[in-house]
Amino acid sequence: MLSSHANYQLVDTHCHILHMINKSTQGAFSSEEIQEIRKILYQAELKSVTSIFEIGTTKIESMLSVELAKIFPTIFSVIGIHPHEAKEYQKEDVIFLKNLLQQHHEKIVGIGECGLDKHYPDHHLAAQKDLFKAQIELAIQYNKALVVHTRDAEDETYEILEQYKHQLKRVTIHCYSNSLAFAQKVTSWGWFLGIGGTVTYPKNNLLREIVKTIGLNSLVLETDAPFLPPQIIRGKQNSPEQISTIAHYVAELLDTAIETVATQTTHNAHQLFIP
Protein backbone atom coordinates (compact mmCIF):
# COMPACT_ATOMS: atom_id res chain seq x y z
CA MET A 1 0.00 0.00 0.00
CA LEU A 2 0.98 3.62 -0.43
CA SER A 3 2.07 5.41 2.70
CA SER A 4 0.39 8.67 3.61
CA HIS A 5 2.46 11.83 3.18
CA ALA A 6 1.19 13.12 6.54
CA ASN A 7 3.59 12.91 9.47
CA TYR A 8 1.06 11.27 11.75
CA GLN A 9 -1.02 8.10 11.99
CA LEU A 10 -4.72 7.64 12.71
CA VAL A 11 -6.64 4.63 13.97
CA ASP A 12 -10.24 3.55 13.31
CA THR A 13 -11.10 1.77 16.56
CA HIS A 14 -14.56 0.62 15.45
CA CYS A 15 -15.43 -0.49 11.93
CA HIS A 16 -17.64 -3.04 10.18
CA ILE A 17 -15.87 -3.82 6.91
CA LEU A 18 -17.99 -6.94 6.57
CA HIS A 19 -21.08 -4.73 6.30
CA MET A 20 -19.32 -2.50 3.80
CA ILE A 21 -18.81 -5.44 1.45
CA ASN A 22 -22.11 -7.16 2.38
CA LYS A 23 -20.37 -10.28 3.69
CA SER A 24 -22.74 -12.08 6.05
CA THR A 25 -22.16 -15.79 5.44
CA GLN A 26 -19.45 -18.23 6.44
CA GLY A 27 -16.81 -19.28 3.98
CA ALA A 28 -13.66 -17.98 2.40
CA PHE A 29 -13.48 -14.45 1.05
CA SER A 30 -13.79 -14.32 -2.72
CA SER A 31 -11.13 -12.61 -4.84
CA GLU A 32 -13.66 -9.84 -5.52
CA GLU A 33 -14.23 -9.31 -1.79
CA ILE A 34 -10.49 -9.26 -1.13
CA GLN A 35 -10.04 -6.62 -3.81
CA GLU A 36 -12.88 -4.57 -2.36
CA ILE A 37 -11.29 -4.69 1.09
CA ARG A 38 -7.87 -3.77 -0.33
CA LYS A 39 -9.46 -0.69 -1.90
CA ILE A 40 -11.03 0.31 1.46
CA LEU A 41 -7.65 -0.06 3.20
CA TYR A 42 -5.83 1.79 0.43
CA GLN A 43 -8.21 4.75 0.58
CA ALA A 44 -7.89 4.80 4.37
CA GLU A 45 -4.09 4.76 4.28
CA LEU A 46 -4.07 7.67 1.87
CA LYS A 47 -5.80 9.57 4.70
CA SER A 48 -3.20 8.40 7.27
CA VAL A 49 -5.45 5.67 8.75
CA THR A 50 -3.00 2.85 9.38
CA SER A 51 -4.93 0.52 11.71
CA ILE A 52 -8.57 -0.61 11.62
CA PHE A 53 -10.40 -2.62 14.27
CA GLU A 54 -13.05 -4.91 12.81
CA ILE A 55 -15.90 -5.36 15.30
CA GLY A 56 -18.07 -8.45 15.50
CA THR A 57 -21.78 -8.31 16.33
CA THR A 58 -22.69 -11.98 15.72
CA LYS A 59 -20.94 -15.32 15.88
CA ILE A 60 -20.42 -15.39 12.10
CA GLU A 61 -19.12 -11.81 12.02
CA SER A 62 -16.76 -12.57 14.89
CA MET A 63 -15.35 -15.57 13.07
CA LEU A 64 -14.94 -13.57 9.85
CA SER A 65 -13.33 -10.74 11.82
CA VAL A 66 -10.60 -13.16 12.86
CA GLU A 67 -10.14 -14.23 9.24
CA LEU A 68 -9.74 -10.61 8.15
CA ALA A 69 -7.05 -10.12 10.79
CA LYS A 70 -5.22 -13.16 9.43
CA ILE A 71 -5.27 -11.83 5.87
CA PHE A 72 -4.61 -8.13 6.44
CA PRO A 73 -1.90 -6.97 8.88
CA THR A 74 -3.56 -3.57 9.40
CA ILE A 75 -6.87 -5.11 10.54
CA PHE A 76 -7.34 -6.22 14.15
CA SER A 77 -10.14 -8.50 15.33
CA VAL A 78 -12.67 -7.75 18.05
CA ILE A 79 -15.24 -10.50 18.63
CA GLY A 80 -18.61 -10.21 20.29
CA ILE A 81 -22.38 -10.47 20.17
CA HIS A 82 -24.50 -7.31 19.92
CA PRO A 83 -27.38 -6.77 22.38
CA HIS A 84 -29.83 -6.90 19.47
CA GLU A 85 -28.96 -10.60 19.23
CA ALA A 86 -29.87 -11.25 22.87
CA LYS A 87 -33.38 -12.55 22.19
CA GLU A 88 -31.75 -15.56 20.52
CA TYR A 89 -29.00 -15.80 23.12
CA GLN A 90 -27.90 -19.21 24.36
CA LYS A 91 -24.97 -20.05 26.63
CA GLU A 92 -23.40 -21.90 23.71
CA ASP A 93 -22.91 -18.52 22.02
CA VAL A 94 -20.42 -17.44 24.66
CA ILE A 95 -18.74 -20.85 24.47
CA PHE A 96 -18.32 -20.17 20.75
CA LEU A 97 -16.56 -16.87 21.51
CA LYS A 98 -14.43 -18.58 24.13
CA ASN A 99 -13.34 -21.21 21.62
CA LEU A 100 -12.39 -18.46 19.15
CA LEU A 101 -10.31 -16.81 21.86
CA GLN A 102 -8.54 -20.04 22.68
CA GLN A 103 -7.81 -20.84 19.03
CA HIS A 104 -6.87 -17.34 17.84
CA HIS A 105 -5.74 -15.56 21.00
CA GLU A 106 -3.00 -13.60 19.25
CA LYS A 107 -5.34 -12.26 16.52
CA ILE A 108 -8.16 -11.11 18.84
CA VAL A 109 -7.59 -7.85 20.71
CA GLY A 110 -11.01 -7.19 22.20
CA ILE A 111 -14.51 -8.36 23.10
CA GLY A 112 -17.50 -6.53 21.67
CA GLU A 113 -19.48 -4.89 20.68
CA CYS A 114 -21.56 -5.90 23.63
CA GLY A 115 -23.83 -4.09 26.05
CA LEU A 116 -27.41 -2.91 26.47
CA ASP A 117 -29.86 -1.33 24.03
CA LYS A 118 -33.41 -0.34 24.98
CA HIS A 119 -34.09 1.67 21.83
CA TYR A 120 -36.57 -0.79 20.37
CA PRO A 121 -39.65 -2.05 22.26
CA ASP A 122 -38.75 -5.77 22.02
CA HIS A 123 -35.33 -5.36 23.61
CA HIS A 124 -35.29 -8.40 25.98
CA LEU A 125 -33.37 -6.55 28.68
CA ALA A 126 -32.87 -9.51 31.01
CA ALA A 127 -31.26 -11.57 28.22
CA GLN A 128 -29.16 -8.55 27.20
CA LYS A 129 -27.83 -8.24 30.74
CA ASP A 130 -26.89 -11.92 30.86
CA LEU A 131 -25.14 -11.72 27.49
CA PHE A 132 -23.33 -8.51 28.46
CA LYS A 133 -22.05 -9.90 31.76
CA ALA A 134 -20.87 -13.10 30.09
CA GLN A 135 -18.82 -11.11 27.58
CA ILE A 136 -17.42 -8.83 30.28
CA GLU A 137 -16.20 -11.91 32.10
CA LEU A 138 -14.58 -13.19 28.89
CA ALA A 139 -12.70 -9.89 28.52
CA ILE A 140 -11.48 -10.17 32.09
CA GLN A 141 -10.52 -13.84 31.81
CA TYR A 142 -8.54 -13.36 28.58
CA ASN A 143 -7.24 -9.86 29.36
CA LYS A 144 -8.87 -8.28 26.31
CA ALA A 145 -10.29 -4.80 25.77
CA LEU A 146 -14.06 -4.41 26.11
CA VAL A 147 -16.10 -2.51 23.50
CA VAL A 148 -19.38 -1.38 25.07
CA HIS A 149 -22.56 -0.56 23.17
CA THR A 150 -25.12 1.38 25.21
CA ARG A 151 -28.22 3.04 23.80
CA ASP A 152 -31.10 4.41 25.87
CA ALA A 153 -29.80 2.32 28.77
CA GLU A 154 -27.32 4.50 30.62
CA ASP A 155 -28.43 3.64 34.17
CA GLU A 156 -28.56 -0.09 33.55
CA THR A 157 -25.20 -0.05 31.75
CA TYR A 158 -23.59 1.91 34.57
CA GLU A 159 -24.98 -0.47 37.18
CA ILE A 160 -23.35 -3.45 35.47
CA LEU A 161 -20.06 -1.77 34.62
CA GLU A 162 -19.62 -0.49 38.15
CA GLN A 163 -19.68 -4.08 39.42
CA TYR A 164 -16.64 -4.86 37.26
CA LYS A 165 -14.76 -1.54 37.36
CA HIS A 166 -11.84 -2.91 39.40
CA GLN A 167 -11.40 -5.95 37.15
CA LEU A 168 -11.86 -4.25 33.79
CA LYS A 169 -8.79 -2.23 32.90
CA ARG A 170 -9.32 -1.46 29.20
CA VAL A 171 -12.76 -0.32 28.04
CA THR A 172 -14.23 1.97 25.40
CA ILE A 173 -17.81 3.22 25.30
CA HIS A 174 -18.59 2.94 21.59
CA CYS A 175 -20.34 5.78 19.74
CA TYR A 176 -20.59 7.84 22.89
CA SER A 177 -24.12 9.23 23.31
CA ASN A 178 -24.61 9.33 27.07
CA SER A 179 -24.45 12.09 29.66
CA LEU A 180 -21.50 14.17 30.77
CA ALA A 181 -21.78 12.64 34.25
CA PHE A 182 -21.48 9.11 32.83
CA ALA A 183 -18.49 10.22 30.72
CA GLN A 184 -16.76 11.73 33.73
CA LYS A 185 -17.32 8.60 35.79
CA VAL A 186 -16.05 6.03 33.28
CA THR A 187 -13.07 8.15 32.23
CA SER A 188 -12.16 8.53 35.91
CA TRP A 189 -11.81 4.74 35.89
CA GLY A 190 -9.25 5.08 33.07
CA TRP A 191 -11.64 4.09 30.28
CA PHE A 192 -12.16 5.72 26.88
CA LEU A 193 -15.00 7.31 24.92
CA GLY A 194 -15.41 6.36 21.25
CA ILE A 195 -15.96 9.51 19.18
CA GLY A 196 -17.17 9.22 15.60
CA GLY A 197 -19.08 11.04 12.92
CA THR A 198 -21.96 11.98 15.22
CA VAL A 199 -19.76 14.65 16.83
CA THR A 200 -20.09 16.61 13.55
CA TYR A 201 -23.91 16.59 13.49
CA PRO A 202 -25.34 20.12 13.87
CA LYS A 203 -27.69 19.23 16.73
CA ASN A 204 -25.12 17.26 18.75
CA ASN A 205 -24.04 20.09 21.03
CA LEU A 206 -23.96 17.82 24.08
CA LEU A 207 -21.36 15.49 22.57
CA ARG A 208 -19.21 18.44 21.52
CA GLU A 209 -19.38 19.79 25.07
CA ILE A 210 -18.42 16.36 26.44
CA VAL A 211 -15.41 16.15 24.09
CA LYS A 212 -14.24 19.59 25.21
CA THR A 213 -14.77 18.76 28.89
CA ILE A 214 -13.23 15.29 28.88
CA GLY A 215 -10.27 16.09 26.62
CA LEU A 216 -8.05 14.10 24.28
CA ASN A 217 -6.49 11.84 26.92
CA SER A 218 -9.71 9.84 27.22
CA LEU A 219 -10.85 9.73 23.58
CA VAL A 220 -10.45 7.24 20.75
CA LEU A 221 -11.67 7.83 17.21
CA GLU A 222 -14.02 5.52 15.31
CA THR A 223 -16.19 5.50 12.22
CA ASP A 224 -18.67 2.66 12.83
CA ALA A 225 -18.48 2.37 9.03
CA PRO A 226 -20.57 1.88 6.98
CA PHE A 227 -22.87 3.56 9.52
CA LEU A 228 -22.97 7.09 11.03
CA PRO A 229 -21.05 9.05 8.38
CA PRO A 230 -19.82 12.53 9.32
CA GLN A 231 -21.99 15.46 8.32
CA ILE A 232 -20.09 16.24 5.09
CA ILE A 233 -21.11 12.85 3.61
CA ARG A 234 -24.38 12.39 5.51
CA GLY A 235 -26.62 9.98 3.62
CA LYS A 236 -23.68 8.14 2.03
CA GLN A 237 -21.80 5.05 3.17
CA ASN A 238 -19.21 5.75 5.83
CA SER A 239 -15.67 4.34 5.53
CA PRO A 240 -12.45 4.20 7.59
CA GLU A 241 -10.88 7.04 5.60
CA GLN A 242 -13.40 9.35 7.33
CA ILE A 243 -11.38 9.06 10.54
CA SER A 244 -9.37 11.88 9.00
CA THR A 245 -12.52 14.03 8.75
CA ILE A 246 -13.41 13.28 12.38
CA ALA A 247 -9.86 13.95 13.60
CA HIS A 248 -9.70 17.32 11.82
CA TYR A 249 -13.11 18.24 13.26
CA VAL A 250 -11.99 17.35 16.80
CA ALA A 251 -8.78 19.35 16.31
CA GLU A 252 -10.81 22.40 15.34
CA LEU A 253 -13.25 21.83 18.21
CA LEU A 254 -10.40 21.67 20.73
CA ASP A 255 -8.41 24.42 19.02
CA THR A 256 -5.38 22.21 18.65
CA ALA A 257 -3.26 20.77 15.86
CA ILE A 258 -4.34 17.72 13.88
CA GLU A 259 -0.97 16.16 14.76
CA THR A 260 -1.83 16.47 18.46
CA VAL A 261 -5.19 14.79 17.96
CA ALA A 262 -3.64 12.03 15.86
CA THR A 263 -0.76 11.36 18.24
CA GLN A 264 -2.89 11.24 21.38
CA THR A 265 -5.82 9.25 20.00
CA THR A 266 -3.47 6.74 18.34
CA HIS A 267 -1.63 6.36 21.65
CA ASN A 268 -4.98 5.85 23.39
CA ALA A 269 -6.03 3.19 20.86
CA HIS A 270 -2.81 1.27 21.49
CA GLN A 271 -3.29 1.55 25.25
CA LEU A 272 -6.82 0.26 24.83
CA PHE A 273 -6.24 -2.68 22.50
CA ILE A 274 -2.53 -3.45 22.40
CA PRO A 275 -0.98 -2.48 25.76
C-alpha positions in Angstrom: 0.0 0.0 0.0 1.0 3.6 -0.4 2.1 5.4 2.7 0.4 8.7 3.6 2.5 11.8 3.2 1.2 13.1 6.5 3.6 12.9 9.5 1.1 11.3 11.7 -1.0 8.1 12.0 -4.7 7.6 12.7 -6.6 4.6 14.0 -10.2 3.5 13.3 -11.1 1.8 16.6 -14.6 0.6 15.4 -15.4 -0.5 11.9 -17.6 -3.0 10.2 -15.9 -3.8 6.9 -18.0 -6.9 6.6 -21.1 -4.7 6.3 -19.3 -2.5 3.8 -18.8 -5.4 1.4 -22.1 -7.2 2.4 -20.4 -10.3 3.7 -22.7 -12.1 6.1 -22.2 -15.8 5.4 -19.4 -18.2 6.4 -16.8 -19.3 4.0 -13.7 -18.0 2.4 -13.5 -14.4 1.0 -13.8 -14.3 -2.7 -11.1 -12.6 -4.8 -13.7 -9.8 -5.5 -14.2 -9.3 -1.8 -10.5 -9.3 -1.1 -10.0 -6.6 -3.8 -12.9 -4.6 -2.4 -11.3 -4.7 1.1 -7.9 -3.8 -0.3 -9.5 -0.7 -1.9 -11.0 0.3 1.5 -7.7 -0.1 3.2 -5.8 1.8 0.4 -8.2 4.8 0.6 -7.9 4.8 4.4 -4.1 4.8 4.3 -4.1 7.7 1.9 -5.8 9.6 4.7 -3.2 8.4 7.3 -5.5 5.7 8.8 -3.0 2.8 9.4 -4.9 0.5 11.7 -8.6 -0.6 11.6 -10.4 -2.6 14.3 -13.1 -4.9 12.8 -15.9 -5.4 15.3 -18.1 -8.5 15.5 -21.8 -8.3 16.3 -22.7 -12.0 15.7 -20.9 -15.3 15.9 -20.4 -15.4 12.1 -19.1 -11.8 12.0 -16.8 -12.6 14.9 -15.3 -15.6 13.1 -14.9 -13.6 9.9 -13.3 -10.7 11.8 -10.6 -13.2 12.9 -10.1 -14.2 9.2 -9.7 -10.6 8.2 -7.0 -10.1 10.8 -5.2 -13.2 9.4 -5.3 -11.8 5.9 -4.6 -8.1 6.4 -1.9 -7.0 8.9 -3.6 -3.6 9.4 -6.9 -5.1 10.5 -7.3 -6.2 14.1 -10.1 -8.5 15.3 -12.7 -7.7 18.0 -15.2 -10.5 18.6 -18.6 -10.2 20.3 -22.4 -10.5 20.2 -24.5 -7.3 19.9 -27.4 -6.8 22.4 -29.8 -6.9 19.5 -29.0 -10.6 19.2 -29.9 -11.2 22.9 -33.4 -12.5 22.2 -31.8 -15.6 20.5 -29.0 -15.8 23.1 -27.9 -19.2 24.4 -25.0 -20.1 26.6 -23.4 -21.9 23.7 -22.9 -18.5 22.0 -20.4 -17.4 24.7 -18.7 -20.8 24.5 -18.3 -20.2 20.7 -16.6 -16.9 21.5 -14.4 -18.6 24.1 -13.3 -21.2 21.6 -12.4 -18.5 19.2 -10.3 -16.8 21.9 -8.5 -20.0 22.7 -7.8 -20.8 19.0 -6.9 -17.3 17.8 -5.7 -15.6 21.0 -3.0 -13.6 19.3 -5.3 -12.3 16.5 -8.2 -11.1 18.8 -7.6 -7.9 20.7 -11.0 -7.2 22.2 -14.5 -8.4 23.1 -17.5 -6.5 21.7 -19.5 -4.9 20.7 -21.6 -5.9 23.6 -23.8 -4.1 26.0 -27.4 -2.9 26.5 -29.9 -1.3 24.0 -33.4 -0.3 25.0 -34.1 1.7 21.8 -36.6 -0.8 20.4 -39.6 -2.1 22.3 -38.8 -5.8 22.0 -35.3 -5.4 23.6 -35.3 -8.4 26.0 -33.4 -6.6 28.7 -32.9 -9.5 31.0 -31.3 -11.6 28.2 -29.2 -8.6 27.2 -27.8 -8.2 30.7 -26.9 -11.9 30.9 -25.1 -11.7 27.5 -23.3 -8.5 28.5 -22.1 -9.9 31.8 -20.9 -13.1 30.1 -18.8 -11.1 27.6 -17.4 -8.8 30.3 -16.2 -11.9 32.1 -14.6 -13.2 28.9 -12.7 -9.9 28.5 -11.5 -10.2 32.1 -10.5 -13.8 31.8 -8.5 -13.4 28.6 -7.2 -9.9 29.4 -8.9 -8.3 26.3 -10.3 -4.8 25.8 -14.1 -4.4 26.1 -16.1 -2.5 23.5 -19.4 -1.4 25.1 -22.6 -0.6 23.2 -25.1 1.4 25.2 -28.2 3.0 23.8 -31.1 4.4 25.9 -29.8 2.3 28.8 -27.3 4.5 30.6 -28.4 3.6 34.2 -28.6 -0.1 33.5 -25.2 0.0 31.8 -23.6 1.9 34.6 -25.0 -0.5 37.2 -23.3 -3.4 35.5 -20.1 -1.8 34.6 -19.6 -0.5 38.2 -19.7 -4.1 39.4 -16.6 -4.9 37.3 -14.8 -1.5 37.4 -11.8 -2.9 39.4 -11.4 -5.9 37.1 -11.9 -4.2 33.8 -8.8 -2.2 32.9 -9.3 -1.5 29.2 -12.8 -0.3 28.0 -14.2 2.0 25.4 -17.8 3.2 25.3 -18.6 2.9 21.6 -20.3 5.8 19.7 -20.6 7.8 22.9 -24.1 9.2 23.3 -24.6 9.3 27.1 -24.5 12.1 29.7 -21.5 14.2 30.8 -21.8 12.6 34.2 -21.5 9.1 32.8 -18.5 10.2 30.7 -16.8 11.7 33.7 -17.3 8.6 35.8 -16.0 6.0 33.3 -13.1 8.2 32.2 -12.2 8.5 35.9 -11.8 4.7 35.9 -9.3 5.1 33.1 -11.6 4.1 30.3 -12.2 5.7 26.9 -15.0 7.3 24.9 -15.4 6.4 21.3 -16.0 9.5 19.2 -17.2 9.2 15.6 -19.1 11.0 12.9 -22.0 12.0 15.2 -19.8 14.7 16.8 -20.1 16.6 13.6 -23.9 16.6 13.5 -25.3 20.1 13.9 -27.7 19.2 16.7 -25.1 17.3 18.7 -24.0 20.1 21.0 -24.0 17.8 24.1 -21.4 15.5 22.6 -19.2 18.4 21.5 -19.4 19.8 25.1 -18.4 16.4 26.4 -15.4 16.1 24.1 -14.2 19.6 25.2 -14.8 18.8 28.9 -13.2 15.3 28.9 -10.3 16.1 26.6 -8.0 14.1 24.3 -6.5 11.8 26.9 -9.7 9.8 27.2 -10.8 9.7 23.6 -10.4 7.2 20.7 -11.7 7.8 17.2 -14.0 5.5 15.3 -16.2 5.5 12.2 -18.7 2.7 12.8 -18.5 2.4 9.0 -20.6 1.9 7.0 -22.9 3.6 9.5 -23.0 7.1 11.0 -21.1 9.1 8.4 -19.8 12.5 9.3 -22.0 15.5 8.3 -20.1 16.2 5.1 -21.1 12.9 3.6 -24.4 12.4 5.5 -26.6 10.0 3.6 -23.7 8.1 2.0 -21.8 5.1 3.2 -19.2 5.7 5.8 -15.7 4.3 5.5 -12.5 4.2 7.6 -10.9 7.0 5.6 -13.4 9.3 7.3 -11.4 9.1 10.5 -9.4 11.9 9.0 -12.5 14.0 8.8 -13.4 13.3 12.4 -9.9 14.0 13.6 -9.7 17.3 11.8 -13.1 18.2 13.3 -12.0 17.4 16.8 -8.8 19.3 16.3 -10.8 22.4 15.3 -13.3 21.8 18.2 -10.4 21.7 20.7 -8.4 24.4 19.0 -5.4 22.2 18.6 -3.3 20.8 15.9 -4.3 17.7 13.9 -1.0 16.2 14.8 -1.8 16.5 18.5 -5.2 14.8 18.0 -3.6 12.0 15.9 -0.8 11.4 18.2 -2.9 11.2 21.4 -5.8 9.2 20.0 -3.5 6.7 18.3 -1.6 6.4 21.6 -5.0 5.8 23.4 -6.0 3.2 20.9 -2.8 1.3 21.5 -3.3 1.6 25.2 -6.8 0.3 24.8 -6.2 -2.7 22.5 -2.5 -3.5 22.4 -1.0 -2.5 25.8 
